[in-house]
């Protein structure tokens, strides 16, 4: 199933990143771990893969092969083999 990742402002008390699946499932993406679960469990189109949210920390010197990051970790990999590693 395909998922869309988007900036959700519908609930003023919970503004932030979210996902929505074709079948109606949706949820918040509050961390790199949440994002990894969405990417591993659903199909994300190529345009969205290059525009994934980040969760703090400086941008790495090179982002080749790095999809997202937080202050201490990065989400890396290709195809079905995407994981989180330490910076």
Steps between C-alpha positions, in 0.01 A plus 500: 500500500612853428542759772521877478721690743386855567508795743174479697349818645143373548531462877646825643610308811695242298657670198772295337595231251250225428425222254184388328449165325264445206280276717438777754760418767695800622725605783761738632867490407669647806845343471748330272375166635141584399618601154696177456190295585297683235772464234548130579128417510362703209592605149620861487531663158844617386411870524415463868805287577728791409292743709467303825492695825801524729495510880778729615874515482721641230464381143775246425782630274375268226143375489560242227323184616364675812122539504449670836676562830473616859770628734674162544379270221434479126255300291692340213469224244338408172179328398374264770822531702456835678620521860609744768870524583701718740660811354 
